[in-house]
């Protein structure tokens, strides 16, 4: 039973890969433009931390626990 499911999944994946390859070979500039737009969008999302809010919090926590003390003016 499991081998049938895996086989069906592999066949579907192979079909999708072949149709994608046909499209890219017949429309190389459109495919390159689409990939550029997707890459740019992903870069903007990741650089702004929309998906990865953790690094800012991690830096803040590390600064809190670093043992550095603030010297007040006076």
Backbone torsions as a table, in degrees:
resi	resn	phi	psi	omega
1	UNK	NA	-47.5	-178.9
2	UNK	-64.4	-36.0	-180.0
3	UNK	-67.1	-30.9	177.0
4	UNK	-67.1	-42.1	179.8
5	UNK	-64.7	-44.6	179.6
6	UNK	-64.8	-40.3	179.5
7	UNK	-64.3	-43.3	178.1
8	UNK	-63.9	-41.1	178.8
9	UNK	-64.3	-43.8	180.0
10	UNK	-64.7	-40.1	178.4
11	UNK	-64.2	-42.5	178.1
12	UNK	-64.4	-40.9	179.7
13	UNK	-66.4	-40.9	178.1
14	UNK	-63.5	-42.2	177.8
15	UNK	-62.7	-41.3	178.7
16	UNK	-65.3	-40.2	179.2
17	UNK	-64.9	-40.4	179.9
18	UNK	-67.0	-41.7	179.5
19	UNK	-68.4	-35.2	176.2
20	UNK	-64.6	-42.5	179.6
21	UNK	-63.3	-41.2	177.7
22	UNK	-60.9	-43.3	-179.7
23	UNK	-64.5	-44.9	-177.3
24	UNK	-65.7	-38.3	179.2
25	UNK	-68.3	-33.5	-179.3
26	UNK	-86.5	-20.8	-179.1
27	UNK	-135.3	66.4	-174.0
28	UNK	-65.0	-38.4	-177.1
29	UNK	-71.5	-37.7	178.0
30	UNK	-66.3	-39.5	179.1
31	UNK	-65.9	-43.1	178.8
32	UNK	-64.1	-40.3	178.0
33	UNK	-65.1	-41.0	178.7
34	UNK	-64.2	-42.7	178.2
35	UNK	-64.9	-37.0	178.2
36	UNK	-64.3	-42.9	179.6
37	UNK	-65.1	-44.0	179.2
38	UNK	-63.4	-42.2	178.6
39	UNK	-64.3	-41.3	178.4
40	UNK	-64.5	-44.1	179.4
41	UNK	-63.8	-42.6	179.4
42	UNK	-64.6	-40.4	178.6
43	UNK	-64.0	-41.0	178.4
44	UNK	-65.6	-43.2	-179.5
45	UNK	-63.1	-45.7	-177.9
46	UNK	-70.8	-36.2	-178.5
47	UNK	-71.3	-28.9	178.5
48	UNK	-85.4	-7.1	176.9
49	UNK	73.8	25.0	179.7
50	UNK	-65.6	-42.6	-179.8
51	UNK	-89.4	-29.4	-174.9
52	UNK	-115.7	77.1	179.6
53	UNK	-74.6	-14.7	-175.4
54	UNK	-58.5	-46.0	-174.2
55	UNK	-57.3	-38.0	178.9
56	UNK	-66.1	-43.3	178.4
57	UNK	-64.0	-39.2	-178.8
58	UNK	-63.4	-43.1	178.4
59	UNK	-62.7	-40.1	-180.0
60	UNK	-64.2	-44.0	179.3
61	UNK	-64.2	-39.7	-179.3
62	UNK	-65.6	-36.6	178.3
63	UNK	-68.1	-36.3	178.7
64	UNK	-67.0	-33.5	-175.1
65	UNK	-101.3	8.5	-175.0
66	UNK	-76.9	-15.4	179.4
67	UNK	89.0	0.2	179.2
68	UNK	-73.6	136.7	178.9
69	UNK	-111.1	142.7	177.7
70	UNK	-84.8	139.8	177.7
71	UNK	-103.0	119.2	179.9
72	UNK	-82.2	144.2	-178.9
73	UNK	-71.0	146.2	177.3
74	UNK	161.1	NA	NA
